[in-house]
Amino acid sequence: MNEVASQVEAPAGVNLPIYMDNQATSPLDPRVLEAMMPYLTSKFGNAASRNHSFGWEAEKAVDTAREQVAKLIGATAKEIVFTSGATESDNLAIKGIAEMYRERGNHIVTQVTEHKAVLDTCKRLEKYGYRVTYLPVKADGVIDLEDLKRAIDEKTILVTIMAANNEIGVLQPIREIGWLCHEKGVLFHSDAVQAIGKAPFHVIDDYVDVASISAHKIYGPKGVGALYVRRRNPRVQIAAQIDGGGHERGMRSGTLNVPGIVGLGKACEIALAEMDTEAAYLRGLRDRLEARIEADLDFVHVNGSMEHRLPGNLNMSFLYVEGESLLMGINDVAVSSGSACTSATLEPSYVLKALGLGDDVAHSSIRFGLGRFNTEAEVDYVAARVVSIVRHLRELSPLYEMVKEGIDLTKVEWQAH
Ligand SMILES: *Cc1c(COP(=O)(O)O)cnc(C)c1O
């Protein structure tokens, strides 16, 4: 296979391997690193130290970052709680609200393609006597608002629906969901990790009460994130899940990760300034990748809505090829597949299955996650590599031959052996 693969030469200026998995994590922007450096070296103070300049300096940097994060999502600085990342933010939001509003009700509504940080948190709450409704999605990956309306009852305390999906990039109708929750007096949490800085997301305009953010999906460092907690109309209360020194207005104790927070703030500032031009750039790259692949291959299928989608995401299934062979064939391109996604298991992605895809189609899928640092030359190289490998694998596929000959595979009676 490597022989076939090497038929496509990387042009000058394209360095291998190519990183095209920006929904898994993104490279640190050099401007973010530069902002962080002083806080990893000379400015090492504890932001909670009130008695000397080292502490004041750190506190000032954290205050600036709080403003930067708040500004990106239309919040105020006091509404930002720093955490260790979005997994913690999702846990804090859902468990913190469940605990705080237990007297009011025990019902939570979410949907099936949420990140595991949301789904597994909800599952744990079910063990503690909470009731959770997992809304289905339509074939395009978007929830049906009528389903949501029907799911909310007098015991519902929280609706948690992500803004953008990490596998298929599909955007949920956040504003409509927020408005509905607002009307019904139910709190609305959104895992906004993939959306912020890439698609419109504004906590006032979208009626979001609580939102999870992660730095490393927006060119910031790993291990730092934030939770937006609305302070008025309504004032949301969250029960702390980590107790200690009472940092972050008692909602999240622990010495603040000052360099990480500075990095998150800088990443948000850049995202806000460059969002429009960057979205157009990424959409251009993504559409070019799709067009090049579709021009040269038949039986390819885009998973999830193309209309309601992050600009940098393309999730495609290549029918009649095996996902693992495909990934091995393009081993100088870092992408994710619909089968390897949930670690060691060979189960196809639960997100793709929720769209109604069969195991075979889900297994043959690839997620291309384009980012700020990808180039047109890289896109062209990746498209050529994918086309070359898929053609090669299909030459070896009896199924593909049969389909090309016009045989309807659903009508074939397979002989057991
Ligand atoms: C990456 C991701 C998370 C988890 O964020 P971490 O900061 O890595 O813990 C949660 N939700 C979504 C949608 C994500 O993409």
The ligand as an SDF file (V2000), in Angstrom:
LIG
                    3D

 15 15  0  0  0  0  0  0  0  0999 V2000
  -12.8920   18.5180   23.5680 C   0  0  0  0  0  0  0  0  0  0  0  0
  -14.2960   18.6270   23.9930 C   0  0  0  0  0  0  0  0  0  0  0  0
  -14.6630   18.5270   25.3420 C   0  0  0  0  0  0  0  0  0  0  0  0
  -13.6670   18.2390   26.4270 C   0  0  0  0  0  0  0  0  0  0  0  0
  -12.8060   19.3300   26.6220 O   0  0  0  0  0  0  0  0  0  0  0  0
  -11.4430   19.1560   27.4450 P   0  0  0  0  0  0  0  0  0  0  0  0
  -10.9900   20.5590   27.6760 O   0  0  0  0  0  0  0  0  0  0  0  0
  -10.5320   18.3930   26.5370 O   0  0  0  0  0  0  0  0  0  0  0  0
  -11.7500   18.4410   28.7020 O   0  0  0  0  0  0  0  0  0  0  0  0
  -15.9910   18.6770   25.6620 C   0  0  0  0  0  0  0  0  0  0  0  0
  -16.9110   18.8980   24.7270 N   0  0  0  0  0  0  0  0  0  0  0  0
  -16.6070   18.9920   23.4260 C   0  0  0  0  0  0  0  0  0  0  0  0
  -17.6810   19.2430   22.4280 C   0  0  0  0  0  0  0  0  0  0  0  0
  -15.2860   18.8520   23.0080 C   0  0  0  0  0  0  0  0  0  0  0  0
  -14.9860   18.9310   21.7180 O   0  0  0  0  0  0  0  0  0  0  0  0
  1  2  1  0
  2  3  1  0
  2 14  2  0
  3  4  1  0
  3 10  2  0
  4  5  1  0
  5  6  1  0
  6  7  2  0
  6  8  1  0
  6  9  1  0
 10 11  1  0
 11 12  2  0
 12 13  1  0
 12 14  1  0
 14 15  1  0
M  END
$$$$
